Amino acid sequence: MPAYALFIRDKLADPAEFKKYSEVVGETFKGFPAKILAAYGKQEKLEGTEPDGVVIVEFPDAASAHAWYESPAYQKAAEHRWKAASYNVVIVDGI
């Protein structure tokens, strides 16, 4: 069953750190069966608090999503994201 990693950015605090993250995160997907479905595109809030940005990444299953997220390459890249902004990140199973 497919799974989706959702990155919901609440607030960007450090654009320079986010630029560093943006420059290295793409390489972290090499060797992982991931498909980026949305990344900081135009959004329309329908309910709740409007996020600052949203990314949706599709994986074949939750185990693959966890393997990528927990990989040393992504964890190193994520250090820049953690310094750059506050996020909610979830992995959700598809149907």
PDB file of N, CA, C and O in Angstrom:
ATOM      1  N   MET A   1       0.843  -1.168   0.000  1.00  0.00           N
ATOM      2  CA  MET A   1       0.000   0.000   0.000  1.00  0.00           C
ATOM      3  C   MET A   1       0.893   1.238   0.000  1.00  0.00           C
ATOM      4  O   MET A   1       1.859   1.291   0.762  1.00  0.00           O
ATOM      5  N   PRO A   2       0.597   2.236  -0.835  1.00  0.00           N
ATOM      6  CA  PRO A   2       1.434   3.430  -0.850  1.00  0.00           C
ATOM      7  C   PRO A   2       1.370   4.180   0.476  1.00  0.00           C
ATOM      8  O   PRO A   2       0.412   4.059   1.240  1.00  0.00           O
ATOM      9  N   ALA A   3       2.408   4.949   0.721  1.00  0.00           N
ATOM     10  CA  ALA A   3       2.453   5.802   1.909  1.00  0.00           C
ATOM     11  C   ALA A   3       2.976   7.163   1.473  1.00  0.00           C
ATOM     12  O   ALA A   3       3.699   7.290   0.485  1.00  0.00           O
ATOM     13  N   TYR A   4       2.594   8.162   2.231  1.00  0.00           N
ATOM     14  CA  TYR A   4       2.931   9.529   1.886  1.00  0.00           C
ATOM     15  C   TYR A   4       3.602  10.212   3.068  1.00  0.00           C
ATOM     16  O   TYR A   4       3.122  10.138   4.199  1.00  0.00           O
ATOM     17  N   ALA A   5       4.721  10.877   2.792  1.00  0.00           N
ATOM     18  CA  ALA A   5       5.371  11.712   3.799  1.00  0.00           C
ATOM     19  C   ALA A   5       4.883  13.131   3.551  1.00  0.00           C
ATOM     20  O   ALA A   5       5.052  13.669   2.456  1.00  0.00           O
ATOM     21  N   LEU A   6       4.283  13.732   4.561  1.00  0.00           N
ATOM     22  CA  LEU A   6       3.784  15.098   4.463  1.00  0.00           C
ATOM     23  C   LEU A   6       4.618  15.996   5.354  1.00  0.00           C
ATOM     24  O   LEU A   6       4.784  15.736   6.546  1.00  0.00           O
ATOM     25  N   PHE A   7       5.133  17.045   4.764  1.00  0.00           N
ATOM     26  CA  PHE A   7       5.916  18.047   5.480  1.00  0.00           C
ATOM     27  C   PHE A   7       5.103  19.334   5.441  1.00  0.00           C
ATOM     28  O   PHE A   7       4.891  19.907   4.372  1.00  0.00           O
ATOM     29  N   ILE A   8       4.654  19.781   6.590  1.00  0.00           N
ATOM     30  CA  ILE A   8       3.823  20.976   6.676  1.00  0.00           C
ATOM     31  C   ILE A   8       4.610  22.034   7.447  1.00  0.00           C
ATOM     32  O   ILE A   8       4.804  21.936   8.659  1.00  0.00           O
ATOM     33  N   ARG A   9       5.055  23.048   6.705  1.00  0.00           N
ATOM     34  CA  ARG A   9       5.876  24.089   7.316  1.00  0.00           C
ATOM     35  C   ARG A   9       4.977  25.138   7.959  1.00  0.00           C
ATOM     36  O   ARG A   9       4.110  25.725   7.311  1.00  0.00           O
ATOM     37  N   ASP A  10       5.210  25.358   9.253  1.00  0.00           N
ATOM     38  CA  ASP A  10       4.437  26.358   9.985  1.00  0.00           C
ATOM     39  C   ASP A  10       4.975  27.757   9.751  1.00  0.00           C
ATOM     40  O   ASP A  10       4.220  28.684   9.457  1.00  0.00           O
ATOM     41  N   LYS A  11       6.287  27.903   9.883  1.00  0.00           N
ATOM     42  CA  LYS A  11       6.881  29.231   9.747  1.00  0.00           C
ATOM     43  C   LYS A  11       8.358  29.115   9.402  1.00  0.00           C
ATOM     44  O   LYS A  11       9.112  28.398  10.060  1.00  0.00           O
ATOM     45  N   LEU A  12       8.753  29.832   8.362  1.00  0.00           N
ATOM     46  CA  LEU A  12      10.156  29.894   7.974  1.00  0.00           C
ATOM     47  C   LEU A  12      10.838  30.950   8.831  1.00  0.00           C
ATOM     48  O   LEU A  12      10.409  32.104   8.860  1.00  0.00           O
ATOM     49  N   ALA A  13      11.901  30.557   9.532  1.00  0.00           N
ATOM     50  CA  ALA A  13      12.602  31.468  10.430  1.00  0.00           C
ATOM     51  C   ALA A  13      13.979  31.867   9.897  1.00  0.00           C
ATOM     52  O   ALA A  13      14.465  32.957  10.200  1.00  0.00           O
ATOM     53  N   ASP A  14      14.609  30.997   9.109  1.00  0.00           N
ATOM     54  CA  ASP A  14      15.971  31.265   8.648  1.00  0.00           C
ATOM     55  C   ASP A  14      16.095  30.878   7.169  1.00  0.00           C
ATOM     56  O   ASP A  14      16.399  29.726   6.859  1.00  0.00           O
ATOM     57  N   PRO A  15      15.864  31.822   6.264  1.00  0.00           N
ATOM     58  CA  PRO A  15      15.932  31.514   4.834  1.00  0.00           C
ATOM     59  C   PRO A  15      17.291  30.976   4.378  1.00  0.00           C
ATOM     60  O   PRO A  15      17.343  30.154   3.464  1.00  0.00           O
ATOM     61  N   ALA A  16      18.375  31.414   4.986  1.00  0.00           N
ATOM     62  CA  ALA A  16      19.705  30.926   4.586  1.00  0.00           C
ATOM     63  C   ALA A  16      19.844  29.431   4.886  1.00  0.00           C
ATOM     64  O   ALA A  16      20.371  28.681   4.064  1.00  0.00           O
ATOM     65  N   GLU A  17      19.376  28.997   6.056  1.00  0.00           N
ATOM     66  CA  GLU A  17      19.423  27.561   6.383  1.00  0.00           C
ATOM     67  C   GLU A  17      18.495  26.781   5.467  1.00  0.00           C
ATOM     68  O   GLU A  17      18.820  25.662   5.070  1.00  0.00           O
ATOM     69  N   PHE A  18      17.338  27.353   5.124  1.00  0.00           N
ATOM     70  CA  PHE A  18      16.415  26.656   4.236  1.00  0.00           C
ATOM     71  C   PHE A  18      17.023  26.512   2.842  1.00  0.00           C
ATOM     72  O   PHE A  18      16.816  25.494   2.181  1.00  0.00           O
ATOM     73  N   LYS A  19      17.761  27.505   2.395  1.00  0.00           N
ATOM     74  CA  LYS A  19      18.443  27.412   1.099  1.00  0.00           C
ATOM     75  C   LYS A  19      19.443  26.260   1.115  1.00  0.00           C
ATOM     76  O   LYS A  19      19.537  25.506   0.147  1.00  0.00           O
ATOM     77  N   LYS A  20      20.189  26.122   2.208  1.00  0.00           N
ATOM     78  CA  LYS A  20      21.139  25.006   2.330  1.00  0.00           C
ATOM     79  C   LYS A  20      20.399  23.676   2.247  1.00  0.00           C
ATOM     80  O   LYS A  20      20.836  22.758   1.553  1.00  0.00           O
ATOM     81  N   TYR A  21      19.273  23.575   2.957  1.00  0.00           N
ATOM     82  CA  TYR A  21      18.460  22.352   2.926  1.00  0.00           C
ATOM     83  C   TYR A  21      17.999  22.066   1.498  1.00  0.00           C
ATOM     84  O   TYR A  21      18.114  20.938   1.017  1.00  0.00           O
ATOM     85  N   SER A  22      17.489  23.072   0.836  1.00  0.00           N
ATOM     86  CA  SER A  22      16.978  22.902  -0.532  1.00  0.00           C
ATOM     87  C   SER A  22      18.059  22.419  -1.483  1.00  0.00           C
ATOM     88  O   SER A  22      17.781  21.665  -2.415  1.00  0.00           O
ATOM     89  N   GLU A  23      19.288  22.851  -1.251  1.00  0.00           N
ATOM     90  CA  GLU A  23      20.398  22.471  -2.126  1.00  0.00           C
ATOM     91  C   GLU A  23      20.835  21.019  -1.953  1.00  0.00           C
ATOM     92  O   GLU A  23      21.412  20.439  -2.873  1.00  0.00           O
ATOM     93  N   VAL A  24      20.570  20.420  -0.791  1.00  0.00           N
ATOM     94  CA  VAL A  24      21.066  19.057  -0.543  1.00  0.00           C
ATOM     95  C   VAL A  24      19.975  17.989  -0.444  1.00  0.00           C
ATOM     96  O   VAL A  24      20.271  16.802  -0.581  1.00  0.00           O
ATOM     97  N   VAL A  25      18.736  18.380  -0.213  1.00  0.00           N
ATOM     98  CA  VAL A  25      17.703  17.368   0.048  1.00  0.00           C
ATOM     99  C   VAL A  25      17.437  16.466  -1.157  1.00  0.00           C
ATOM    100  O   VAL A  25      17.153  15.282  -0.982  1.00  0.00           O
ATOM    101  N   GLY A  26      17.523  16.993  -2.357  1.00  0.00           N
ATOM    102  CA  GLY A  26      17.255  16.183  -3.542  1.00  0.00           C
ATOM    103  C   GLY A  26      18.150  14.959  -3.646  1.00  0.00           C
ATOM    104  O   GLY A  26      17.702  13.892  -4.066  1.00  0.00           O
ATOM    105  N   GLU A  27      19.394  15.106  -3.272  1.00  0.00           N
ATOM    106  CA  GLU A  27      20.344  13.993  -3.327  1.00  0.00           C
ATOM    107  C   GLU A  27      19.963  12.864  -2.366  1.00  0.00           C
ATOM    108  O   GLU A  27      20.336  11.712  -2.588  1.00  0.00           O
ATOM    109  N   THR A  28      19.234  13.181  -1.316  1.00  0.00           N
ATOM    110  CA  THR A  28      18.889  12.162  -0.318  1.00  0.00           C
ATOM    111  C   THR A  28      17.901  11.129  -0.859  1.00  0.00           C
ATOM    112  O   THR A  28      17.750  10.052  -0.283  1.00  0.00           O
ATOM    113  N   PHE A  29      17.235  11.451  -1.953  1.00  0.00           N
ATOM    114  CA  PHE A  29      16.261  10.523  -2.526  1.00  0.00           C
ATOM    115  C   PHE A  29      16.903   9.462  -3.407  1.00  0.00           C
ATOM    116  O   PHE A  29      16.254   8.473  -3.749  1.00  0.00           O
ATOM    117  N   LYS A  30      18.163   9.649  -3.781  1.00  0.00           N
ATOM    118  CA  LYS A  30      18.827   8.673  -4.649  1.00  0.00           C
ATOM    119  C   LYS A  30      18.848   7.304  -3.975  1.00  0.00           C
ATOM    120  O   LYS A  30      19.270   7.163  -2.828  1.00  0.00           O
ATOM    121  N   GLY A  31      18.381   6.299  -4.716  1.00  0.00           N
ATOM    122  CA  GLY A  31      18.338   4.940  -4.193  1.00  0.00           C
ATOM    123  C   GLY A  31      17.055   4.618  -3.445  1.00  0.00           C
ATOM    124  O   GLY A  31      16.879   3.494  -2.974  1.00  0.00           O
ATOM    125  N   PHE A  32      16.154   5.594  -3.330  1.00  0.00           N
ATOM    126  CA  PHE A  32      14.876   5.366  -2.646  1.00  0.00           C
ATOM    127  C   PHE A  32      13.737   5.522  -3.644  1.00  0.00           C
ATOM    128  O   PHE A  32      13.784   6.402  -4.504  1.00  0.00           O
ATOM    129  N   PRO A  33      12.715   4.678  -3.539  1.00  0.00           N
ATOM    130  CA  PRO A  33      11.593   4.731  -4.479  1.00  0.00           C
ATOM    131  C   PRO A  33      10.596   5.827  -4.076  1.00  0.00           C
ATOM    132  O   PRO A  33       9.507   5.535  -3.580  1.00  0.00           O
ATOM    133  N   ALA A  34      10.978   7.070  -4.293  1.00  0.00           N
ATOM    134  CA  ALA A  34      10.154   8.201  -3.881  1.00  0.00           C
ATOM    135  C   ALA A  34       9.720   9.019  -5.081  1.00  0.00           C
ATOM    136  O   ALA A  34      10.439   9.125  -6.074  1.00  0.00           O
ATOM    137  N   LYS A  35       8.535   9.593  -4.974  1.00  0.00           N
ATOM    138  CA  LYS A  35       8.014  10.476  -6.017  1.00  0.00           C
ATOM    139  C   LYS A  35       7.480  11.727  -5.327  1.00  0.00           C
ATOM    140  O   LYS A  35       6.562  11.646  -4.511  1.00  0.00           O
ATOM    141  N   ILE A  36       8.057  12.882  -5.654  1.00  0.00           N
ATOM    142  CA  ILE A  36       7.591  14.131  -5.058  1.00  0.00           C
ATOM    143  C   ILE A  36       6.332  14.558  -5.807  1.00  0.00           C
ATOM    144  O   ILE A  36       6.361  14.801  -7.013  1.00  0.00           O
ATOM    145  N   LEU A  37       5.226  14.644  -5.066  1.00  0.00           N
ATOM    146  CA  LEU A  37       3.933  14.987  -5.662  1.00  0.00           C
ATOM    147  C   LEU A  37       3.624  16.473  -5.568  1.00  0.00           C
ATOM    148  O   LEU A  37       2.951  17.021  -6.441  1.00  0.00           O
ATOM    149  N   ALA A  38       4.102  17.123  -4.532  1.00  0.00           N
ATOM    150  CA  ALA A  38       3.875  18.560  -4.347  1.00  0.00           C
ATOM    151  C   ALA A  38       5.018  19.108  -3.514  1.00  0.00           C
ATOM    152  O   ALA A  38       5.507  18.441  -2.602  1.00  0.00           O
ATOM    153  N   ALA A  39       5.448  20.335  -3.831  1.00  0.00           N
ATOM    154  CA  ALA A  39       6.539  20.947  -3.081  1.00  0.00           C
ATOM    155  C   ALA A  39       6.407  22.468  -3.123  1.00  0.00           C
ATOM    156  O   ALA A  39       6.800  23.115  -4.094  1.00  0.00           O
ATOM    157  N   TYR A  40       5.858  23.012  -2.071  1.00  0.00           N
ATOM    158  CA  TYR A  40       5.764  24.458  -1.876  1.00  0.00           C
ATOM    159  C   TYR A  40       5.054  25.166  -3.020  1.00  0.00           C
ATOM    160  O   TYR A  40       5.392  26.300  -3.359  1.00  0.00           O
ATOM    161  N   GLY A  41       4.080  24.507  -3.607  1.00  0.00           N
ATOM    162  CA  GLY A  41       3.313  25.123  -4.681  1.00  0.00           C
ATOM    163  C   GLY A  41       2.221  26.040  -4.142  1.00  0.00           C
ATOM    164  O   GLY A  41       2.062  26.208  -2.933  1.00  0.00           O
ATOM    165  N   LYS A  42       1.492  26.614  -5.056  1.00  0.00           N
ATOM    166  CA  LYS A  42       0.366  27.466  -4.694  1.00  0.00           C
ATOM    167  C   LYS A  42      -0.612  26.636  -3.876  1.00  0.00           C
ATOM    168  O   LYS A  42      -0.897  25.486  -4.208  1.00  0.00           O
ATOM    169  N   GLN A  43      -1.116  27.224  -2.818  1.00  0.00           N
ATOM    170  CA  GLN A  43      -2.064  26.508  -1.963  1.00  0.00           C
ATOM    171  C   GLN A  43      -3.255  27.396  -1.658  1.00  0.00           C
ATOM    172  O   GLN A  43      -3.186  28.623  -1.724  1.00  0.00           O
ATOM    173  N   GLU A  44      -4.339  26.737  -1.324  1.00  0.00           N
ATOM    174  CA  GLU A  44      -5.568  27.430  -0.976  1.00  0.00           C
ATOM    175  C   GLU A  44      -6.090  26.841   0.333  1.00  0.00           C
ATOM    176  O   GLU A  44      -6.495  25.679   0.384  1.00  0.00           O
ATOM    177  N   LYS A  45      -6.076  27.645   1.374  1.00  0.00           N
ATOM    178  CA  LYS A  45      -6.543  27.181   2.678  1.00  0.00           C
ATOM    179  C   LYS A  45      -8.066  27.077   2.651  1.00  0.00           C
ATOM    180  O   LYS A  45      -8.761  28.016   2.265  1.00  0.00           O
ATOM    181  N   LEU A  46      -8.559  25.936   3.062  1.00  0.00           N
ATOM    182  CA  LEU A  46     -10.005  25.745   3.162  1.00  0.00           C
ATOM    183  C   LEU A  46     -10.474  25.784   4.614  1.00  0.00           C
ATOM    184  O   LEU A  46     -11.564  26.277   4.904  1.00  0.00           O
ATOM    185  N   GLU A  47      -9.657  25.268   5.518  1.00  0.00           N
ATOM    186  CA  GLU A  47     -10.002  25.251   6.946  1.00  0.00           C
ATOM    187  C   GLU A  47      -8.716  25.332   7.758  1.00  0.00           C
ATOM    188  O   GLU A  47      -7.635  25.013   7.264  1.00  0.00           O
ATOM    189  N   GLY A  48      -8.846  25.761   9.002  1.00  0.00           N
ATOM    190  CA  GLY A  48      -7.722  25.741   9.926  1.00  0.00           C
ATOM    191  C   GLY A  48      -6.681  26.810   9.642  1.00  0.00           C
ATOM    192  O   GLY A  48      -6.925  27.787   8.935  1.00  0.00           O
ATOM    193  N   THR A  49      -5.510  26.582  10.223  1.00  0.00           N
ATOM    194  CA  THR A  49      -4.403  27.513  10.086  1.00  0.00           C
ATOM    195  C   THR A  49      -3.681  27.274   8.765  1.00  0.00           C
ATOM    196  O   THR A  49      -3.340  26.138   8.435  1.00  0.00           O
ATOM    197  N   GLU A  50      -3.454  28.332   8.023  1.00  0.00           N
ATOM    198  CA  GLU A  50      -2.775  28.179   6.733  1.00  0.00           C
ATOM    199  C   GLU A  50      -1.292  27.892   6.951  1.00  0.00           C
ATOM    200  O   GLU A  50      -0.607  28.651   7.636  1.00  0.00           O
ATOM    201  N   PRO A  51      -0.793  26.796   6.372  1.00  0.00           N
ATOM    202  CA  PRO A  51       0.635  26.508   6.504  1.00  0.00           C
ATOM    203  C   PRO A  51       1.449  27.448   5.628  1.00  0.00           C
ATOM    204  O   PRO A  51       0.935  28.032   4.674  1.00  0.00           O
ATOM    205  N   ASP A  52       2.712  27.583   5.960  1.00  0.00           N
ATOM    206  CA  ASP A  52       3.638  28.390   5.171  1.00  0.00           C
ATOM    207  C   ASP A  52       4.064  27.637   3.915  1.00  0.00           C
ATOM    208  O   ASP A  52       4.437  28.258   2.920  1.00  0.00           O
ATOM    209  N   GLY A  53       4.012  26.307   3.951  1.00  0.00           N
ATOM    210  CA  GLY A  53       4.374  25.494   2.798  1.00  0.00           C
ATOM    211  C   GLY A  53       4.084  24.033   3.056  1.00  0.00           C
ATOM    212  O   GLY A  53       4.033  23.590   4.204  1.00  0.00           O
ATOM    213  N   VAL A  54       3.895  23.289   1.982  1.00  0.00           N
ATOM    214  CA  VAL A  54       3.561  21.864   2.086  1.00  0.00           C
ATOM    215  C   VAL A  54       4.356  21.078   1.048  1.00  0.00           C
ATOM    216  O   VAL A  54       4.514  21.507  -0.095  1.00  0.00           O
ATOM    217  N   VAL A  55       4.856  19.906   1.478  1.00  0.00           N
ATOM    218  CA  VAL A  55       5.513  18.967   0.566  1.00  0.00           C
ATOM    219  C   VAL A  55       4.859  17.606   0.776  1.00  0.00           C
ATOM    220  O   VAL A  55       4.615  17.197   1.911  1.00  0.00           O
ATOM    221  N   ILE A  56       4.577  16.909  -0.321  1.00  0.00           N
ATOM    222  CA  ILE A  56       4.011  15.555  -0.266  1.00  0.00           C
ATOM    223  C   ILE A  56       4.902  14.646  -1.098  1.00  0.00           C
ATOM    224  O   ILE A  56       5.142  14.900  -2.278  1.00  0.00           O
ATOM    225  N   VAL A  57       5.392  13.579  -0.464  1.00  0.00           N
ATOM    226  CA  VAL A  57       6.268  12.625  -1.150  1.00  0.00           C
ATOM    227  C   VAL A  57       5.623  11.250  -1.064  1.00  0.00           C
ATOM    228  O   VAL A  57       5.256  10.801   0.022  1.00  0.00           O
ATOM    229  N   GLU A  58       5.486  10.586  -2.194  1.00  0.00           N
ATOM    230  CA  GLU A  58       4.887   9.251  -2.254  1.00  0.00           C
ATOM    231  C   GLU A  58       5.975   8.188  -2.227  1.00  0.00           C
ATOM    232  O   GLU A  58       7.001   8.302  -2.897  1.00  0.00           O
ATOM    233  N   PHE A  59       5.723   7.150  -1.433  1.00  0.00           N
ATOM    234  CA  PHE A  59       6.588   5.972  -1.342  1.00  0.00           C
ATOM    235  C   PHE A  59       5.716   4.737  -1.565  1.00  0.00           C
ATOM    236  O   PHE A  59       4.500   4.810  -1.387  1.00  0.00           O
ATOM    237  N   PRO A  60       6.310   3.606  -1.949  1.00  0.00           N
ATOM    238  CA  PRO A  60       5.496   2.401  -2.163  1.00  0.00           C
ATOM    239  C   PRO A  60       4.863   1.867  -0.884  1.00  0.00           C
ATOM    240  O   PRO A  60       3.843   1.180  -0.935  1.00  0.00           O
ATOM    241  N   ASP A  61       5.469   2.181   0.269  1.00  0.00           N
ATOM    242  CA  ASP A  61       4.936   1.721   1.549  1.00  0.00           C
ATOM    243  C   ASP A  61       5.567   2.533   2.677  1.00  0.00           C
ATOM    244  O   ASP A  61       6.530   3.268   2.457  1.00  0.00           O
ATOM    245  N   ALA A  62       5.023   2.399   3.875  1.00  0.00           N
ATOM    246  CA  ALA A  62       5.522   3.158   5.023  1.00  0.00           C
ATOM    247  C   ALA A  62       6.957   2.785   5.372  1.00  0.00           C
ATOM    248  O   ALA A  62       7.730   3.640   5.806  1.00  0.00           O
ATOM    249  N   ALA A  63       7.321   1.523   5.189  1.00  0.00           N
ATOM    250  CA  ALA A  63       8.686   1.105   5.495  1.00  0.00           C
ATOM    251  C   ALA A  63       9.693   1.851   4.617  1.00  0.00           C
ATOM    252  O   ALA A  63      10.763   2.231   5.092  1.00  0.00           O
ATOM    253  N   SER A  64       9.361   2.060   3.354  1.00  0.00           N
ATOM    254  CA  SER A  64      10.245   2.808   2.456  1.00  0.00           C
ATOM    255  C   SER A  64      10.342   4.272   2.872  1.00  0.00           C
ATOM    256  O   SER A  64      11.417   4.869   2.812  1.00  0.00           O
ATOM    257  N   ALA A  65       9.231   4.839   3.289  1.00  0.00           N
ATOM    258  CA  ALA A  65       9.230   6.230   3.748  1.00  0.00           C
ATOM    259  C   ALA A  65      10.105   6.383   4.990  1.00  0.00           C
ATOM    260  O   ALA A  65      10.890   7.326   5.096  1.00  0.00           O
ATOM    261  N   HIS A  66       9.962   5.452   5.918  1.00  0.00           N
ATOM    262  CA  HIS A  66      10.788   5.489   7.132  1.00  0.00           C
ATOM    263  C   HIS A  66      12.269   5.289   6.798  1.00  0.00           C
ATOM    264  O   HIS A  66      13.135   5.952   7.369  1.00  0.00           O
ATOM    265  N   ALA A  67      12.549   4.385   5.885  1.00  0.00           N
ATOM    266  CA  ALA A  67      13.946   4.120   5.513  1.00  0.00           C
ATOM    267  C   ALA A  67      14.600   5.385   4.962  1.00  0.00           C
ATOM    268  O   ALA A  67      15.742   5.694   5.300  1.00  0.00           O
ATOM    269  N   TRP A  68      13.876   6.112   4.116  1.00  0.00           N
ATOM    270  CA  TRP A  68      14.428   7.365   3.592  1.00  0.00           C
ATOM    271  C   TRP A  68      14.583   8.402   4.709  1.00  0.00           C
ATOM    272  O   TRP A  68      15.650   8.993   4.872  1.00  0.00           O
ATOM    273  N   TYR A  69      13.511   8.614   5.472  1.00  0.00           N
ATOM    274  CA  TYR A  69      13.541   9.648   6.514  1.00  0.00           C
ATOM    275  C   TYR A  69      14.646   9.381   7.537  1.00  0.00           C
ATOM    276  O   TYR A  69      15.307  10.313   7.996  1.00  0.00           O
ATOM    277  N   GLU A  70      14.842   8.132   7.886  1.00  0.00           N
ATOM    278  CA  GLU A  70      15.830   7.767   8.906  1.00  0.00           C
ATOM    279  C   GLU A  70      17.235   7.565   8.339  1.00  0.00           C
ATOM    280  O   GLU A  70      18.171   7.304   9.095  1.00  0.00           O
ATOM    281  N   SER A  71      17.395   7.682   7.020  1.00  0.00           N
ATOM    282  CA  SER A  71      18.709   7.473   6.407  1.00  0.00           C
ATOM    283  C   SER A  71      19.694   8.538   6.891  1.00  0.00           C
ATOM    284  O   SER A  71      19.302   9.671   7.167  1.00  0.00           O
ATOM    285  N   PRO A  72      20.970   8.171   6.992  1.00  0.00           N
ATOM    286  CA  PRO A  72      21.979   9.157   7.391  1.00  0.00           C
ATOM    287  C   PRO A  72      22.005  10.380   6.469  1.00  0.00           C
ATOM    288  O   PRO A  72      22.207  11.501   6.937  1.00  0.00           O
ATOM    289  N   ALA A  73      21.805  10.176   5.180  1.00  0.00           N
ATOM    290  CA  ALA A  73      21.832  11.301   4.242  1.00  0.00           C
ATOM    291  C   ALA A  73      20.705  12.285   4.536  1.00  0.00           C
ATOM    292  O   ALA A  73      20.928  13.495   4.574  1.00  0.00           O
ATOM    293  N   TYR A  74      19.487  11.764   4.745  1.00  0.00           N
ATOM    294  CA  TYR A  74      18.388  12.694   5.018  1.00  0.00           C
ATOM    295  C   TYR A  74      18.536  13.343   6.393  1.00  0.00           C
ATOM    296  O   TYR A  74      18.273  14.536   6.544  1.00  0.00           O
ATOM    297  N   GLN A  75      18.944  12.586   7.374  1.00  0.00           N
ATOM    298  CA  GLN A  75      19.096  13.162   8.717  1.00  0.00           C
ATOM    299  C   GLN A  75      20.130  14.291   8.715  1.00  0.00           C
ATOM    300  O   GLN A  75      19.974  15.274   9.439  1.00  0.00           O
ATOM    301  N   LYS A  76      21.177  14.155   7.909  1.00  0.00           N
ATOM    302  CA  LYS A  76      22.171  15.226   7.807  1.00  0.00           C
ATOM    303  C   LYS A  76      21.561  16.449   7.134  1.00  0.00           C
ATOM    304  O   LYS A  76      21.776  17.574   7.585  1.00  0.00           O
ATOM    305  N   ALA A  77      20.804  16.241   6.060  1.00  0.00           N
ATOM    306  CA  ALA A  77      20.141  17.355   5.372  1.00  0.00           C
ATOM    307  C   ALA A  77      19.103  18.012   6.279  1.00  0.00           C
ATOM    308  O   ALA A  77      18.965  19.235   6.294  1.00  0.00           O
ATOM    309  N   ALA A  78      18.380  17.192   7.030  1.00  0.00           N
ATOM    310  CA  ALA A  78      17.304  17.706   7.879  1.00  0.00           C
ATOM    311  C   ALA A  78      17.807  18.655   8.959  1.00  0.00           C
ATOM    312  O   ALA A  78      17.041  19.475   9.465  1.00  0.00           O
ATOM    313  N   GLU A  79      19.074  18.555   9.314  1.00  0.00           N
ATOM    314  CA  GLU A  79      19.613  19.488  10.303  1.00  0.00           C
ATOM    315  C   GLU A  79      19.415  20.932   9.847  1.00  0.00           C
ATOM    316  O   GLU A  79      19.154  21.810  10.670  1.00  0.00           O
ATOM    317  N   HIS A  80      19.535  21.181   8.558  1.00  0.00           N
ATOM    318  CA  HIS A  80      19.302  22.530   8.022  1.00  0.00           C
ATOM    319  C   HIS A  80      17.816  22.885   8.104  1.00  0.00           C
ATOM    320  O   HIS A  80      17.465  24.016   8.440  1.00  0.00           O
ATOM    321  N   ARG A  81      16.941  21.920   7.798  1.00  0.00           N
ATOM    322  CA  ARG A  81      15.498  22.184   7.871  1.00  0.00           C
ATOM    323  C   ARG A  81      15.083  22.510   9.289  1.00  0.00           C
ATOM    324  O   ARG A  81      14.283  23.418   9.514  1.00  0.00           O
ATOM    325  N   TRP A  82      15.625  21.772  10.253  1.00  0.00           N
ATOM    326  CA  TRP A  82      15.275  22.004  11.653  1.00  0.00           C
ATOM    327  C   TRP A  82      15.699  23.395  12.109  1.00  0.00           C
ATOM    328  O   TRP A  82      15.009  24.025  12.911  1.00  0.00           O
ATOM    329  N   LYS A  83      16.834  23.877  11.599  1.00  0.00           N
ATOM    330  CA  LYS A  83      17.291  25.223  11.941  1.00  0.00           C
ATOM    331  C   LYS A  83      16.488  26.290  11.203  1.00  0.00           C
ATOM    332  O   LYS A  83      16.364  27.420  11.676  1.00  0.00           O
ATOM    333  N   ALA A  84      15.947  25.929  10.049  1.00  0.00           N
ATOM    334  CA  ALA A  84      15.295  26.901   9.173  1.00  0.00           C
ATOM    335  C   ALA A  84      13.854  27.205   9.546  1.00  0.00           C
ATOM    336  O   ALA A  84      13.400  28.339   9.394  1.00  0.00           O
ATOM    337  N   ALA A  85      13.133  26.208  10.031  1.00  0.00           N
ATOM    338  CA  ALA A  85      11.690  26.391  10.183  1.00  0.00           C
ATOM    339  C   ALA A  85      11.091  25.368  11.139  1.00  0.00           C
ATOM    340  O   ALA A  85      11.712  24.360  11.475  1.00  0.00           O
ATOM    341  N   SER A  86       9.875  25.656  11.562  1.00  0.00           N
ATOM    342  CA  SER A  86       9.126  24.666  12.344  1.00  0.00           C
ATOM    343  C   SER A  86       8.182  23.928  11.395  1.00  0.00           C
ATOM    344  O   SER A  86       7.554  24.533  10.526  1.00  0.00           O
ATOM    345  N   TYR A  87       8.096  22.613  11.578  1.00  0.00           N
ATOM    346  CA  TYR A  87       7.316  21.732  10.697  1.00  0.00           C
ATOM    347  C   TYR A  87       6.505  20.744  11.523  1.00  0.00           C
ATOM    348  O   TYR A  87       6.836  20.434  12.667  1.00  0.00           O
ATOM    349  N   ASN A  88       5.444  20.267  10.911  1.00  0.00           N
ATOM    350  CA  ASN A  88       4.782  19.035  11.312  1.00  0.00           C
ATOM    351  C   ASN A  88       5.088  18.047  10.185  1.00  0.00           C
ATOM    352  O   ASN A  88       4.912  18.365   9.009  1.00  0.00           O
ATOM    353  N   VAL A  89       5.542  16.859  10.549  1.00  0.00           N
ATOM    354  CA  VAL A  89       5.891  15.852   9.553  1.00  0.00           C
ATOM    355  C   VAL A  89       5.184  14.559   9.940  1.00  0.00           C
ATOM    356  O   VAL A  89       5.285  14.102  11.079  1.00  0.00           O
ATOM    357  N   VAL A  90       4.470  13.976   8.984  1.00  0.00           N
ATOM    358  CA  VAL A  90       3.778  12.712   9.234  1.00  0.00           C
ATOM    359  C   VAL A  90       3.964  11.781   8.044  1.00  0.00           C
ATOM    360  O   VAL A  90       4.184  12.223   6.916  1.00  0.00           O
ATOM    361  N   ILE A  91       3.872  10.501   8.316  1.00  0.00           N
ATOM    362  CA  ILE A  91       3.770   9.492   7.268  1.00  0.00           C
ATOM    363  C   ILE A  91       2.383   8.899   7.392  1.00  0.00           C
ATOM    364  O   ILE A  91       1.974   8.462   8.468  1.00  0.00           O
ATOM    365  N   VAL A  92       1.665   8.887   6.288  1.00  0.00           N
ATOM    366  CA  VAL A  92       0.287   8.386   6.291  1.00  0.00           C
ATOM    367  C   VAL A  92       0.148   7.312   5.229  1.00  0.00           C
ATOM    368  O   VAL A  92       0.638   7.470   4.111  1.00  0.00           O
ATOM    369  N   ASP A  93      -0.521   6.214   5.578  1.00  0.00           N
ATOM    370  CA  ASP A  93      -0.772   5.161   4.613  1.00  0.00           C
ATOM    371  C   ASP A  93      -1.846   5.605   3.630  1.00  0.00           C
ATOM    372  O   ASP A  93      -2.823   6.254   4.006  1.00  0.00           O
ATOM    373  N   GLY A  94      -1.651   5.246   2.370  1.00  0.00           N
ATOM    374  CA  GLY A  94      -2.654   5.496   1.348  1.00  0.00           C
ATOM    375  C   GLY A  94      -3.690   4.383   1.353  1.00  0.00           C
ATOM    376  O   GLY A  94      -3.653   3.475   2.184  1.00  0.00           O
ATOM    377  N   ILE A  95      -4.600   4.476   0.420  1.00  0.00           N
ATOM    378  CA  ILE A  95      -5.641   3.436   0.318  1.00  0.00           C
ATOM    379  C   ILE A  95      -5.618   2.809  -1.057  1.00  0.00           C
ATOM    380  O   ILE A  95      -6.415   1.915  -1.341  1.00  0.00           O
TER     381      ILE A  95
END
